[in-house]
Amino acid sequence: MKKNIRNYPLDELKEELKKLDEKPFRAEQIFRWLNVEKVTNFDEMTNLSLDLRKKLEDNYTIGNFKIEHKLVSKDGTKKYLFNLCDDENNLIETVLMQYHHGYTVCVSSQIGCKMGCKFCASTGIPFVRNLEASEIVEQIIAIEQEEKIRISNIVFMGIGEPLDNFENVMKAIEIINHPKGLNIGARHISISTSGVVPKIYELADRQMQCTLSISLHSSNNAIRSSMMPINRTYPIEELMKACQYYIEKTNKRISFEYALAKENNDNINDAKELVKLLKGKLAHVNLIPINEIEDGTYRKSTNENILTFRDYLNEHGVVATIRRELGSDIKAACGQLRRQSLNQNKR
């Protein structure tokens, strides 16, 4: 079976070229064609010999996605349902957001998700498999080609748990970050996790400069476990030890995501518990008005509660901001469009 040539960071690509009895500099040429010129077939690599192009064609493929569906919000946010064009024609979602500082893409890391978070539209849809590094990178390339733009920021907050697909995500980041690749700075790449504690330690040991975001959503074990089953395996005490290790090892601030659900985790006592948990730590709280999903049990907190919650945190030494809501009219939250598409296909 042919391998997807987009799967290889530059050093690994050089090893692949050695197997074809080719010089290492050829790998740099190919790497540029893939990630800078963004070609879709080997014949476009015009500074390679016909013989080498034939070798590449015989041994590798270049993955190219098909846009199954595209939604455009009134605020400019765009959501893509990509067909991976694999054997099962699997579908994933990717979101493009525009800010004053440039374009941000929210990428998926898995087809489906095992975490079972009760507020996420991916829950209830069977997990299929991990995405390969190439399939993560291709989400960015496909959008840049479609929109004729340059992406400046990447967030791993789409479908899937990035730290549950650790090696492929790390490999994708290496390609994304490489100055001869997509050349997106590590500080412009954010990894969001529901709290896979062993991988947080491993991420810290790698000394990566990416931003780490923790989906916290409650500082109370009982409430967090009811929202996020992973808390039963890695409770808040273990999670916070891993976070402190990460902060000490990298000297980088962690962003804690907190989705506010009405009459669940949004009252002043919840805010007090959160201050107790985070005060004095190198941390920032990103408050998120929860996205209501079909058949979901959680409802969005009131604007008054959200503002009161934010102000309490800030007044008591924990920096907190409210995430701007984007794409609510096109179901831009992760998993919603894929869920809708799969349900329609069943019907």
Secondary structure, 3 states (H helix, E strand, C coil): CCEEHHHCCHHHHHHHHHHCCCCHHHHHHHHHHHHCCCCCCHHHCCCCCHHHHHHHHHHEECCCCEEEEEEECCCCCEEEEEECCCCCCCEEEEEEEEECCEEEEECCCEECCCCCCCCCCCCCCCCCEECCHHHHHHHHHHHHHHHCCCEEEEEECCCCCHHHHHHHHHHHHHHHHCCCCCCCCHHHEEEEECCCHHHHHHHHHCCCCCEEEEECCCCCHHHHHHHCCHHHHCCHHHHHHHHHHHHHHHCCCEEEEEEEECCCCCCHHHHHHHHHHHCCCCEEEEEEECCCCCCCCCCECCHHHHHHHHHHHHHCCCCEEECCCCCHHHCCCCCHHHHHHHHHHHC
